[in-house]
């Protein structure tokens, strides 16, 4: 493994890179998640949806997650964008409830590309912005991350981007978004990158990105890997549905850690914590 990067610190949080792999549990406050884990539904009241989210987050914490990522809009292929009002109505009550019941050091992330959703989520208790458009969809997102002095996860989104060689394309995309963040005043240590597995990429390109994930270390920032239950895994394993992709996800997570992933964003926290602990013991020499 390369030398560890300097720690990321903000508010009462600190992430030490290189010592362990952090596990981010996914809370999808949607009715149509590709992974089949959406918590919203047409027959549920907002209070019932929030209660389901709290139960899932508390289970994730008990299973070892150190971050909880809350999203209100499905990002599956051909998804229908939500209005600002709809997205706020889904995620803000959940984040408020999580902040009131989870440990103070538990990091809550808001998965959105809308600056106003991120702003209100931070006010409600979120501490990281996870932007699937890497600051390129909403001009106010970079300024918000700078103003609030919070980490921002920049994901390479190849939807609509002309591609030539996928690893170089992703690195160029991320380098451009890093420059945007720095120009807006976001501190270098508060930038995290994500290769964007499955976002405008073919199954073969996804496998190439996973195989060559370590090349992204050249950008000098921690790497978040979001490969959990992705369609490429189902394809490789003969068309398995999302709920049967745990073993495939485990393989991708373990190899991702060996390539330098610092955070893994997952649906199955208990199982992935075991994978992370074993992988860290081998790769980082950590048995804690």
N, C-alpha and C positions, 0 to 999 in steps of 0.2 A: 504494500500500500504506500502511496506517496505521503509526504509529511502532512500532518493535519493542518487544516485551515484555522485561522484565529476564530475564537468563539464569537457567536452572535448574541449580543445582550441588548435588552430593552425592557423598560418598566421593571417588573419583578421576575423576568424570565431570562434564562441563559441556556443556549444550546452549544454544547461542546462537540465540535466536529472531530471525527476520527476515533473517538473512544467507544462509541456504540452506534448502532443503527436505530433511529427513532421510528416508532410505529404510529401512523396517523389513521385513526378509524373513521370510516366514511358514514355520515348521516345524510341520507338522501331524503329531503322533505319534498318528495315528488310522487306522482302516481305512476310515472312511466320510466323509471330507471332501467337502463339496458341490463343491469345486473339482477333485476328482479327483486331489489331490496327497497323499493320506494315506500316511504311510510305514509304518504298522503293517499287519500282515497275519496271517492265521491260520497260515500256513506258515512264518513267520519267528520266529526266536528273539529274545529281548530283546537279545542282543548284536548280532545282525544289524540290528535296528531302530535301535539306537544308532549303529551304523556308518553306516547310511544317513543318519541325521540329521546326523552329523558331516560327511559328504561334502557334503551339501546346504548346510550352514551355511558351510563353508569356500569353497564355490563362490560363495555369496552375498557373502561378505566380499571375495573376489577381484573380484567384479563391482561392488563399491562400496557395499554396504549398511553402515550405521552402527549398526543395531540388528537383533537376531534375536529373534523372538517365538515362544516354544515353548508349544504347547497340546496337551493330551492328550484333550480331550473335544470331539466334534463339536458345533457349535452350529447346524447346519442345521435348518430347520423340522421339527418333530416328532421331534427327536433324543431318544434314550434316555439319560437322565442316568447317568453313571458313579458307582460307589461311590468313596468316598475312597481306599480301598486300590488300586483299579484305576487311578485317575488318578495317584496317587503312583508306582505301578510303571511307568507310561509315561513320565512327565516327569522324575523326579529323576535317573535314570541318564543321560538325555540332557543335562540341564543340567550335571551334574558333568563329563561328557565334554567338552562345549563349553567350559566354563570352563577346563579344563586344556589345551585346544589352540588356542583363539582368542586374539587379542591382548588384553592386559590392559584396553585402553580400549574394547573391543567391548562394547556394552551388550546384555545378555540380559534379555528381558522374559518374565514368566510370565503366560500367558493362562488365568486361572481366576477363578471366583467363590467359591471355597472358601478360607477364611482359613488352614486348616491346610496345604493344598497350597501356598499362597503362602508361608507361613512356612518350610516345608521347602525350597521352591525358592530363597528368599533365602539360606538356609543353604548351599545347594548352589552358589550363585554368580550367581543372578539379581539384577537391580538395579532393575527396574521391575515394578509390579503392573499388569496390564491386566485390568480387571474389567468383563465385559459386563453386569453388573447394577448397576454404579456404586454399590457399597457397600450395596445394598438387599437382597441375598440372604442374606448372612452378617453378622451383627451384629459379628463380630470383625474384619472386614476393615479398617474405618477405624482402629481402635485399632492394628492391626498396622502399617499404613502410617505412622502417627504414630510408633510405637515404633521402627521401623527407619529412619525418616527417609529414605524412598525416594519417588520420584514414583509417582503412581497415575493411571492413565488411566480416566476415568469415561465409560462409554458409555451413551447414551440407549437404553433398551430398551423399546419400546412394546408388547411382548407383554402382552396383558391390560389395557392402559391405555386408558381411554376417550379418544378423540381428537376434537378439534373443528377445529383449524387446525394443520397438522403442524409448521410452523416454531415457532410459539408453544408448542405442546405439548412439543416437544423442548427448547426453551430453558427452560421451566418445570421439566421433569424434571432437566435438568443443573444448573440453579440450586439445586434442592433437594438434589442430591447434593453439590454444592460446599459448601453449608451444613453437611451432615453431616460432610464431611471436615474443614472448619475447626473444627467443634465438637469433633471428636476430637483436634485438635492437629496435623493435617496442615498444613504450611506452604503458604501461597498459591502460592508460586513452584513448588511440586512437584505442582500439579494440572494435568492435561491433559484435554481434553474430546474426545469423539468423537460425531458425530451419530447413529451406529448405523444406517447404511444397510442396509435389509433385515431389521431386527429388529422385527417387528410393524408394518412399514410396507408399503404397496402400491407397485407400480411407479410410479404417478403421484406418490405422496408422496415416493418416493426421488428422482425427477427434480426435484421442487420443492425438496427439501432441497439437492440439488446446485446447482440454479440460484440458491438464496438462501443458500448456505453462509456467505457473508460476514457475514450478520446475526448469526451466532454469535460474531463478534468482540466483540460488545457485552458478552459475559460476561467478557472480560478475560483469557482463558486460551488457551494454544496449542491448535491444533486438529489432531487426528489424523483422517485420512480413510481409511476402509477400504472401498473400492469394488471392489477387484480381483476380476475374474471373476464378479461378482454376477449374479443371475438377471435383474435389470432390464436389464442390458446384453445378455444373450442374447435377451430378449424384444424389445427395440428393434431388434436386428439380425436379426430373423426366426427366432428359435429356435435360435441357435447354441449348441453345447455349451460347457462351461467352457473347454476347452483352445483354443477358437477365438475367445475374447473379448479377445485382447491389444490389438487396435486400439481396441475400444470402451473398454477399461480405460484406454488411453493418453489418449483424449479426455477421459474423466472426471477423470483425474489432472491433466492439464494445466489444465483449467478449474477444478478444485479449487484448484490452486496460485494461479491468478489471483484466486480468491475469498478466499485467505488461509490455505489449509492449510499447516501447518508440518511435518507428518509424513505420509507415505503408507505404508500397510501393504499389501504386495504379494506376489504369488506369483512374478512374472516379474521378477526383480531387474535382470538385464542390460538388458532392453528399457525398463523403467521408469526406470532410471538415465539413459538417453538422453533420455527425455521430461522428467525432472526437470532435467537440465542445460540443455536448451533453454528450458524454461519459466522457470527461474531467471534465465537470461540476459535474457529479455524482461521478466519481472515484477520481479526484484530487481536487475537490472544486474550479475549475477554471472557471470563466465566462468571461474572457477577449476575 
